[in-house]
Amino acid sequence: MDNKVIGIICLALALIAFIVAYDRYKVNAGNVELMNKLNQGMSHFGVDTKLKPAVPTITKVLVVVGVLLTAGGGYLIYQSKH
């Protein structure tokens, strides 16, 4: 396998990592929204907390992996042309 093929594979894996990271963040935000709706229903019991969505650790890791794969893939494709 030459550098160009490996570079394209790296870019494809980076795209997958970014898509999964976005999905994980959206799932987390949806869960926080659901908990906030549940807490609104319990406000008459004295429970009044408002949660904010945070970035899950897996999302951060996948973004870093995606950036590294993008940089590596781009470099390999660049090297294959020279």
CORPE-V83761 format. One record per residue. RES is the residue in one letter. PSI is psi in degrees with one decimal (999 if undefined). D_CENTER is the distance of its C-alpha to the mean C-alpha in Angstrom with 1 decimal. Layout:
res: (RES RES)
psi: (PSI PSI)
d_center: (D_CENTER D_CENTER)
This chain:
res: (M D N K V I G I I C L A L A L I A F I V A Y D R Y K V N A G N V E L M N K L N Q G M S H F G V D T K L K P A V P T I T K V L V V V G V L L T A G G G Y L I Y Q S K H)
psi: (133.6 174.1 -33.0 -43.4 -42.9 -38.6 -42.1 -39.2 -41.4 -42.3 -37.7 -41.6 -35.5 -42.4 -42.9 -42.4 -42.0 -39.0 -44.2 -39.3 -43.8 -42.3 -43.4 -40.3 -43.9 -38.7 -44.1 -44.2 -37.8 -40.0 -40.2 -41.3 -41.5 -42.6 -36.7 -38.5 -39.3 -42.4 -31.7 -35.9 -20.9 8.1 -27.1 -7.7 3.4 2.0 113.2 77.8 140.1 117.5 148.0 139.9 135.4 165.7 118.3 152.5 -40.9 -33.4 -44.0 -44.0 -44.2 -34.7 -42.7 -44.6 -41.4 -41.5 -44.1 -42.3 -37.5 -45.4 -45.4 -43.6 -42.7 -41.6 -42.6 -40.0 -40.6 -43.2 -30.3 -21.1 -15.5 999)
d_center: (29.2 29.2 26.7 25.8 24.8 22.7 21.0 20.3 18.8 16.5 15.4 14.9 12.8 10.7 10.3 9.5 6.7 5.2 6.4 5.4 1.6 4.1 6.5 5.9 6.1 8.9 10.6 10.8 12.3 14.5 15.8 16.6 18.4 20.3 21.4 22.6 24.6 26.1 27.0 28.8 30.9 31.9 32.8 36.4 36.3 35.4 31.7 30.0 26.6 23.7 20.2 17.4 13.8 12.1 8.7 8.4 9.1 7.0 3.8 6.4 7.7 5.4 5.5 9.1 9.7 8.8 11.1 13.7 13.8 14.3 16.9 18.6 18.7 20.1 22.6 23.8 24.3 26.2 28.3 29.2 30.8 33.0)
